[in-house]
């Protein structure tokens, strides 16, 4: 690390996020695992800083900043893993994106059997803010549960329920449609704990059979076809940025990806 970097550089995890490598949280994991090098030397300390003059690499591949931010909305199908590479060889969301699309990473996760809205971007600052609890970004889900939850069960969700990793924050919960033995609920949460919505449903005795995310903050799934992807409009990007306290006119406000690049990759 240069003397300049110690005082004027930015933290390496933020540098990687701004470069579009991954989210800031994922960058911290890469650093801890020793997969990041700074000027040829492996770095494992999260407080490490870097400047524009430093040479950064991840897994031996050089990383450069200054890429045009991209924002992609994907309608994730069931059976697809929310990652760019899966060591078990399962289908990933990367296979649903155009081969020529520059690297983008998922903002948060949907479990393998869940469907719905997934935002992918190389804008590390926006991704970090969307995921940080202090911004209270709502995540809206349609959930098909077993049985018919009564008002008392829904009230428990609205108050918060005890889970293995602590009490949940209050969630909005309403009945959308009643079936003979099932019920469609609309649940809105403001935290991103693992399998949170499924665990909430289990906690009130009505396990989730299907789960679809339909909104992330002001961004909605709309009528996007299952398995399809599209670029966000400038208005959608601006709305997301406002939702987390960023100025729409800053350097991260960019043109959307070309429409011709949103066709699904053909399976071979």
Rosetta blueprint (number, residue, H / E / L):
1 X L
2 X L
3 X H
4 X H
5 X H
6 X H
7 X H
8 X H
9 X L
10 X E
11 X E
12 X H
13 X H
14 X H
15 X H
16 X H
17 X H
18 X H
19 X L
20 X L
21 X L
22 X L
23 X L
24 X H
25 X H
26 X H
27 X H
28 X H
29 X H
30 X H
31 X H
32 X H
33 X L
34 X L
35 X L
36 X E
37 X E
38 X E
39 X L
40 X L
41 X E
42 X E
43 X E
44 X L
45 X L
46 X L
47 X L
48 X L
49 X E
50 X E
51 X L
52 X L
53 X L
54 X L
55 X L
56 X E
57 X E
58 X E
59 X L
60 X L
61 X E
62 X E
63 X E
64 X L
65 X L
66 X L
67 X L
68 X L
69 X L
70 X L
71 X E
72 X E
73 X E
74 X E
75 X E
76 X E
77 X L
78 X L
79 X L
80 X L
81 X E
82 X L
83 X L
84 X L
85 X L
86 X L
87 X L
88 X L
89 X L
90 X L
91 X L
92 X E
93 X H
94 X H
95 X H
96 X H
97 X L
98 X L
99 X L
100 X L
101 X L
102 X L
103 X L
104 X L
105 X E
106 X E
107 X L
108 X L
109 X L
110 X L
111 X L
112 X L
113 X L
114 X L
115 X E
116 X E
117 X E
118 X E
119 X E
120 X E
121 X E
122 X L
123 X L
124 X H
125 X H
126 X H
127 X H
128 X H
129 X H
130 X H
131 X H
132 X L
133 X H
134 X H
135 X H
136 X L
137 X L
138 X L
139 X E
140 X E
141 X E
142 X E
143 X E
144 X E
145 X E
146 X E
147 X L
148 X L
149 X L
150 X L
151 X H
152 X H
153 X H
154 X H
155 X H
156 X H
157 X H
158 X H
159 X H
160 X L
161 X L
162 X E
163 X E
164 X L
165 X L
166 X E
167 X E
168 X L
169 X L
170 X L
171 X L
172 X E
173 X E
174 X E
175 X E
176 X E
177 X E
178 X E
179 X L
180 X L
181 X L
182 X E
183 X E
184 X E
185 X E
186 X E
187 X E
188 X E
189 X E
190 X L
191 X L
192 X L
193 X L
194 X L
195 X L
196 X H
197 X H
198 X H
199 X H
200 X H
201 X H
202 X H
203 X H
204 X L
205 X L
206 X L
207 X L
208 X E
209 X E
210 X E
211 X E
212 X E
213 X E
214 X E
215 X E
216 X E
217 X L
218 X L
219 X E
220 X E
221 X L
222 X L
223 X L
224 X L
225 X L
226 X L
227 X L
228 X L
229 X E
230 X E
231 X E
232 X L
233 X L
234 X H
235 X H
236 X H
237 X H
238 X H
239 X H
240 X H
241 X H
242 X H
243 X H
244 X L
245 X L
246 X L
247 X L
248 X L
249 X L
250 X L
251 X L
252 X L
253 X L
254 X L
255 X L
256 X L
257 X L
258 X L
259 X H
260 X H
261 X H
262 X H
263 X L
264 X L
265 X L
266 X L
267 X L
268 X L
